[in-house]
Amino acid sequence: MNSAILWEECQLKTQDFIVSLARGTLRLVGVPVMTPEMLVDSFYKDVDSQLMANNASNQFRKLFYGHPGSLIHKWDHYLDVYDRHLKRFLDARQPIRLLEIGVFHGGSLRLWREYFGCEAIIFGVDVNPKCKEIKDCDISIRIGSQADPEFLKAVVGEMGGLDIVIDDGSHIASHQRKSFETLFPLLHQDGVYIVEDLHTSYFRGVFEGGIGRRGTFIEEAKKLVDAIHGWYHNGKSTIANARTTVDSLHFYDSIVVIEKRVKQRPFHTKLGVPSFSRK
């Protein structure tokens, strides 16, 4: 990273601090201020979960809206994204190894268990030590930071590998980048990496966001679009050999899915008889 980029990042982090401080100060003196959390809360909707479960268009929706256990919190449109990209693992010959960053109250870990079955290896990581109080004999929870590569590597080692990563952690841009840079190379060659709640990439302050801001996960994912076209240019990528390991990227509202697959050098060919002379 050159000095100009470092200086820009330093300025942006200073601005983030000022924005967070200003919001806090305004709230203390009673001045109404729209925070990122308030904006997100404005999208909340109470629903009839039984009705939603009965009308579910796929198995994952049915499981989510029929979930009776620990507290779980997901955006409704994520459910279709999960079903679209993860249902292929239901027929896997080997137990699926899933890591979720961000445990909350453990509800989503239980949902993954219900979806993938009793043989799946389900781990969750969180910085909140209270998450260890969640009692579930067939789900493993480890306490540590998603921004700590050695911690993440140790968890993956304990899991025996990695097929699916779901980042629903701090939503802080630098943390998301560090997790991706650490875990994507460890992901199985046919694995899936999902990052949730990427509306935070547009929020100044603690989330280190801002539209078009360098370093947000949205911007890093956009770079991967260039990286998978690396056969045709000499640009750099944060993921080594992205052109041969990143199969596809899928952008949805607030969620990005990155699918991994070993790829060979692309080629094109011709078949058939010409219909006319080129002269």
C-alpha positions as CSV (number, residue, x, y, z in Angstrom):
1,M,0.0,0.0,0.0
2,N,1.6,3.3,-1.1
3,S,1.8,6.4,1.0
4,A,-1.0,8.2,-0.8
5,I,-3.4,5.4,0.0
6,L,-2.2,5.2,3.6
7,W,-2.8,8.9,4.0
8,E,-6.3,8.7,2.5
9,E,-7.2,5.8,4.8
10,C,-5.8,7.7,7.8
11,Q,-8.0,10.7,6.9
12,L,-11.1,8.5,6.4
13,K,-10.6,6.8,9.8
14,T,-10.3,10.2,11.4
15,Q,-13.5,11.3,9.7
16,D,-15.2,8.0,10.9
17,F,-14.2,8.9,14.5
18,I,-15.5,12.4,14.2
19,V,-18.8,11.1,12.7
20,S,-19.3,8.6,15.5
21,L,-18.4,11.2,18.1
22,A,-20.8,13.8,16.6
23,R,-23.6,11.3,16.6
24,G,-23.0,10.4,20.2
25,T,-22.8,14.0,21.3
26,L,-26.0,15.0,19.5
27,R,-27.9,12.2,21.1
28,L,-26.6,13.2,24.5
29,V,-27.9,16.7,24.1
30,G,-31.2,15.5,22.8
31,V,-30.8,16.4,19.1
32,P,-32.5,13.9,16.8
33,V,-30.0,12.3,14.5
34,M,-30.5,9.4,12.1
35,T,-27.9,6.7,12.9
36,P,-27.2,3.7,10.7
37,E,-28.9,1.5,13.3
38,M,-32.0,3.7,13.1
39,L,-32.1,3.5,9.3
40,V,-31.8,-0.3,9.4
41,D,-34.5,-0.5,12.2
42,S,-36.9,1.4,9.9
43,F,-37.0,-1.7,7.6
44,Y,-38.1,-4.1,10.4
45,K,-41.5,-5.8,10.0
46,D,-43.4,-8.1,12.3
47,V,-44.9,-11.0,10.4
48,D,-47.1,-14.0,11.0
49,S,-44.4,-16.6,11.1
50,Q,-46.8,-19.5,10.8
51,L,-48.4,-18.1,7.7
52,M,-45.0,-17.4,6.2
53,A,-43.9,-21.0,6.9
54,N,-47.1,-22.4,5.4
55,N,-46.5,-20.3,2.2
56,A,-42.8,-20.9,2.0
57,S,-41.5,-21.3,-1.6
58,N,-38.5,-23.4,-0.5
59,Q,-37.2,-25.5,2.3
60,F,-34.9,-22.9,3.9
61,R,-37.8,-20.4,4.1
62,K,-40.0,-23.1,5.7
63,L,-37.3,-23.8,8.3
64,F,-36.6,-20.2,9.1
65,Y,-40.3,-19.2,9.7
66,G,-40.9,-22.4,11.5
67,H,-37.9,-21.9,13.8
68,P,-39.0,-22.4,17.4
69,G,-35.7,-22.1,19.3
70,S,-33.1,-19.5,20.1
71,L,-33.5,-16.0,18.8
72,I,-32.6,-15.6,15.1
73,H,-32.5,-12.4,13.0
74,K,-32.3,-12.4,9.1
75,W,-33.5,-10.2,6.3
76,D,-36.3,-12.0,4.5
77,H,-34.7,-11.8,1.0
78,Y,-31.5,-13.6,2.3
79,L,-33.6,-16.8,2.6
80,D,-33.9,-17.2,-1.1
81,V,-30.2,-16.4,-1.6
82,Y,-29.3,-19.2,0.8
83,D,-31.6,-21.7,-0.8
84,R,-30.3,-20.8,-4.3
85,H,-26.6,-21.2,-3.4
86,L,-26.5,-23.8,-0.6
87,K,-29.1,-26.4,-1.5
88,R,-26.5,-28.2,-3.7
89,F,-24.7,-29.2,-0.5
90,L,-27.7,-31.2,0.7
91,D,-26.6,-34.0,-1.5
92,A,-22.9,-33.9,-0.5
93,R,-21.3,-37.3,0.1
94,Q,-19.2,-35.9,2.9
95,P,-20.4,-34.0,6.0
96,I,-20.6,-30.3,5.2
97,R,-18.3,-28.0,7.2
98,L,-19.9,-24.6,7.9
99,L,-18.4,-21.7,9.8
100,E,-20.6,-18.8,10.8
101,I,-18.9,-15.6,12.0
102,G,-21.3,-13.9,14.5
103,V,-23.3,-16.1,16.8
104,F,-25.8,-13.7,18.3
105,H,-28.1,-15.9,20.4
106,G,-27.3,-19.1,18.5
107,G,-30.5,-19.3,16.5
108,S,-28.9,-19.3,13.0
109,L,-26.5,-22.0,14.0
110,R,-29.4,-24.2,15.0
111,L,-31.1,-23.3,11.7
112,W,-28.0,-24.5,9.8
113,R,-28.1,-27.8,11.8
114,E,-31.7,-28.3,10.8
115,Y,-31.0,-27.5,7.2
116,F,-27.8,-29.6,6.7
117,G,-28.6,-32.4,9.1
118,C,-26.9,-34.2,12.0
119,E,-23.7,-35.1,10.2
120,A,-22.8,-31.5,9.3
121,I,-19.9,-29.9,11.2
122,I,-21.2,-26.5,12.4
123,F,-19.0,-24.0,14.1
124,G,-19.7,-20.4,15.2
125,V,-17.2,-17.7,16.2
126,D,-17.9,-14.5,18.2
127,V,-16.1,-12.0,20.3
128,N,-18.8,-12.0,22.9
129,P,-17.9,-14.5,25.7
130,K,-21.5,-14.8,26.7
131,C,-22.0,-16.9,23.5
132,K,-20.3,-19.7,25.3
133,E,-23.3,-19.9,27.6
134,I,-25.4,-21.2,24.6
135,K,-26.1,-24.8,25.4
136,D,-26.2,-27.0,22.3
137,C,-24.5,-30.3,22.3
138,D,-24.0,-30.6,18.6
139,I,-22.8,-27.1,17.7
140,S,-19.4,-25.7,18.5
141,I,-18.8,-22.1,19.5
142,R,-15.3,-20.5,19.8
143,I,-14.6,-17.1,21.2
144,G,-12.3,-14.8,19.3
145,S,-12.0,-12.0,16.7
146,Q,-12.8,-12.4,13.0
147,A,-9.9,-10.0,12.5
148,D,-7.4,-12.5,14.0
149,P,-6.0,-14.7,11.3
150,E,-4.4,-17.2,13.7
151,F,-7.6,-17.6,15.6
152,L,-9.5,-18.3,12.4
153,K,-6.9,-20.7,11.1
154,A,-7.0,-22.6,14.4
155,V,-10.8,-22.9,14.2
156,V,-10.7,-24.2,10.6
157,G,-8.0,-26.7,11.7
158,E,-10.3,-27.9,14.4
159,M,-13.1,-28.3,11.9
160,G,-11.0,-30.3,9.5
161,G,-11.6,-28.0,6.6
162,L,-14.2,-25.6,5.3
163,D,-17.0,-25.7,2.8
164,I,-19.2,-22.8,3.7
165,V,-18.4,-19.4,5.4
166,I,-21.1,-17.0,6.4
167,D,-19.8,-13.7,7.7
168,D,-22.5,-12.1,9.9
169,G,-20.0,-10.7,12.3
170,S,-19.0,-7.2,13.2
171,H,-19.9,-5.8,9.8
172,I,-16.7,-3.6,10.1
173,A,-15.0,-3.3,6.7
174,S,-11.5,-4.1,7.9
175,H,-12.7,-7.1,9.8
176,Q,-14.6,-8.4,6.8
177,R,-11.5,-8.0,4.6
178,K,-9.3,-9.8,7.1
179,S,-11.6,-12.7,7.5
180,F,-12.0,-13.1,3.7
181,E,-8.3,-12.9,3.1
182,T,-7.7,-15.5,5.7
183,L,-10.5,-17.9,5.1
184,F,-11.0,-17.9,1.3
185,P,-7.7,-19.6,0.6
186,L,-8.7,-22.3,3.2
187,L,-12.1,-22.9,1.6
188,H,-12.6,-26.1,-0.2
189,Q,-12.3,-25.9,-4.0
190,D,-16.1,-26.1,-4.4
191,G,-16.9,-23.9,-1.4
192,V,-19.1,-20.9,-0.9
193,Y,-18.2,-17.6,0.9
194,I,-21.1,-15.4,1.9
195,V,-20.9,-11.9,3.4
196,E,-24.1,-10.5,4.9
197,D,-25.4,-7.1,5.8
198,L,-23.3,-5.2,3.3
199,H,-25.5,-2.1,3.5
200,T,-23.0,-1.3,6.3
201,S,-20.5,-0.7,3.5
202,Y,-22.3,2.6,2.9
203,F,-22.3,3.7,6.6
204,R,-19.7,6.2,7.8
205,G,-18.4,5.8,11.4
206,V,-17.7,2.6,13.1
207,F,-18.4,0.4,10.0
208,E,-15.7,2.2,8.0
209,G,-18.1,2.6,5.1
210,G,-19.1,5.2,2.5
211,I,-20.3,5.0,-1.0
212,G,-17.4,4.2,-3.3
213,R,-15.0,4.1,-0.4
214,R,-11.8,2.1,-0.9
215,G,-11.6,-0.9,1.4
216,T,-15.3,-1.6,2.0
217,F,-16.2,-5.2,1.2
218,I,-18.5,-4.0,-1.6
219,E,-15.6,-2.3,-3.2
220,E,-13.3,-5.4,-2.6
221,A,-16.0,-7.6,-4.2
222,K,-16.1,-5.3,-7.2
223,K,-12.3,-5.7,-7.6
224,L,-12.9,-9.5,-7.7
225,V,-15.0,-8.9,-10.8
226,D,-11.8,-7.6,-12.4
227,A,-9.7,-10.4,-10.9
228,I,-11.7,-13.2,-12.4
229,H,-11.0,-11.5,-15.8
230,G,-7.2,-11.6,-15.0
231,W,-6.5,-13.6,-18.1
232,Y,-7.0,-10.4,-20.1
233,H,-5.1,-7.8,-18.0
234,N,-2.2,-7.5,-15.6
235,G,-3.9,-6.0,-12.6
236,K,-3.4,-7.2,-9.1
237,S,-5.8,-9.0,-6.8
238,T,-5.9,-9.4,-3.0
239,I,-6.7,-13.1,-3.6
240,A,-3.8,-15.0,-5.3
241,N,-4.8,-16.7,-8.5
242,A,-8.3,-15.4,-8.4
243,R,-8.8,-16.1,-12.1
244,T,-8.4,-19.8,-11.4
245,T,-10.1,-20.1,-8.0
246,V,-13.1,-17.7,-8.1
247,D,-15.8,-19.2,-10.2
248,S,-18.5,-16.6,-9.8
249,L,-19.7,-13.6,-7.8
250,H,-23.4,-12.9,-7.0
251,F,-24.4,-9.4,-5.8
252,Y,-27.8,-9.1,-4.0
253,D,-29.2,-6.3,-1.8
254,S,-26.8,-6.3,1.2
255,I,-25.3,-9.8,0.5
256,V,-22.6,-11.1,-1.7
257,V,-22.0,-14.7,-2.6
258,I,-18.6,-15.8,-3.8
259,E,-18.3,-19.3,-5.3
260,K,-15.0,-21.1,-5.5
261,R,-14.0,-23.6,-8.1
262,V,-10.7,-24.7,-9.7
263,K,-10.7,-23.4,-13.3
264,Q,-8.3,-24.0,-16.2
265,R,-7.2,-21.5,-18.8
266,P,-10.3,-20.6,-20.8
267,F,-10.4,-21.4,-24.5
268,H,-12.7,-20.9,-27.5
269,T,-13.1,-23.0,-30.6
270,K,-15.0,-23.3,-33.9
271,L,-17.2,-26.0,-35.2
272,G,-19.2,-26.5,-38.4
273,V,-18.9,-25.4,-42.0
274,P,-18.7,-21.7,-43.0
275,S,-21.9,-20.4,-44.6
276,F,-20.1,-18.0,-46.9
277,S,-16.6,-17.0,-47.9
278,R,-14.9,-14.2,-45.9
279,K,-13.5,-12.7,-49.2
